[in-house]
Amino acid sequence: MKCDVHYAKTNLSKLIRQAEGGEEIIITRRGEDIVKLTCLSRKTPQFGTLRGKVKPIDESLLFAMSDQEADDFLSGNW
């Protein structure tokens, strides 16, 4: 959302709530973008924020250990 300085001054609380909700607020002066208002910490997770940052897991980790593997692990022979 874009708004001018006058609107931002009179509606700061509303703009802060919007930024807390994840919206990016651009404040303009005489039509020129001068400030970006964003939230520093979000209370709720935002979907997609880890896209491209999480590596795929090894699918072999999805299967349970066999009894022999569990015994070896517990005895330290792994």
C-alpha positions as CSV (number, residue, x, y, z in Angstrom):
1,M,0.0,0.0,0.0
2,K,1.2,3.5,-0.7
3,C,0.1,6.6,1.2
4,D,1.4,10.2,1.6
5,V,3.0,11.6,4.7
6,H,-0.2,13.4,5.8
7,Y,-2.2,10.2,5.7
8,A,0.6,8.3,7.5
9,K,0.7,10.9,10.3
10,T,-3.1,10.8,10.9
11,N,-3.4,7.0,10.5
12,L,-0.1,5.7,12.0
13,S,-1.8,3.2,14.4
14,K,-3.8,1.7,11.5
15,L,-0.7,1.5,9.3
16,I,1.3,-0.2,12.1
17,R,-1.5,-2.8,12.5
18,Q,-1.4,-3.4,8.7
19,A,2.3,-3.8,8.8
20,E,2.0,-6.3,11.7
21,G,-0.4,-8.2,9.5
22,G,2.3,-8.6,6.8
23,E,1.5,-5.7,4.5
24,E,4.3,-3.5,3.3
25,I,3.5,0.2,3.5
26,I,5.3,2.8,1.3
27,I,5.1,6.4,2.5
28,T,5.5,9.0,-0.2
29,R,6.2,12.8,-0.3
30,R,5.2,14.7,-3.3
31,G,4.7,11.4,-5.2
32,E,8.2,10.1,-4.4
33,D,8.6,6.9,-2.3
34,I,10.6,7.9,0.8
35,V,9.9,5.3,3.6
36,K,9.0,1.6,3.7
37,L,7.1,0.5,6.9
38,T,7.4,-3.2,7.6
39,C,7.1,-5.3,10.7
40,L,10.3,-6.4,12.4
41,S,8.8,-9.4,14.2
42,R,5.7,-11.3,13.2
43,K,3.4,-12.9,15.7
44,T,2.2,-15.5,13.3
45,P,4.2,-17.4,10.8
46,Q,4.1,-16.3,7.2
47,F,3.7,-19.0,4.6
48,G,6.5,-19.1,2.0
49,T,9.1,-17.4,4.0
50,L,11.4,-20.4,3.9
51,R,10.9,-21.2,0.2
52,G,14.2,-22.0,-1.3
53,K,16.0,-22.0,2.0
54,V,15.1,-25.5,3.2
55,K,17.0,-28.4,1.7
56,P,15.1,-31.7,0.9
57,I,15.6,-34.4,3.5
58,D,17.0,-37.9,2.8
59,E,13.9,-40.1,2.2
60,S,15.6,-43.0,4.0
61,L,15.1,-41.0,7.3
62,L,11.3,-41.4,6.8
63,F,11.4,-45.2,7.6
64,A,11.6,-46.8,11.0
65,M,14.8,-48.5,12.1
66,S,14.9,-52.3,12.0
67,D,15.3,-54.0,15.4
68,Q,19.0,-54.7,14.5
69,E,19.6,-51.1,13.6
70,A,18.0,-50.0,16.9
71,D,20.1,-52.4,18.9
72,D,23.3,-51.3,17.1
73,F,22.4,-47.6,17.8
74,L,21.6,-48.2,21.5
75,S,24.8,-50.1,22.0
76,G,26.9,-47.5,20.2
77,N,27.9,-49.7,17.3
78,W,26.7,-47.4,14.5
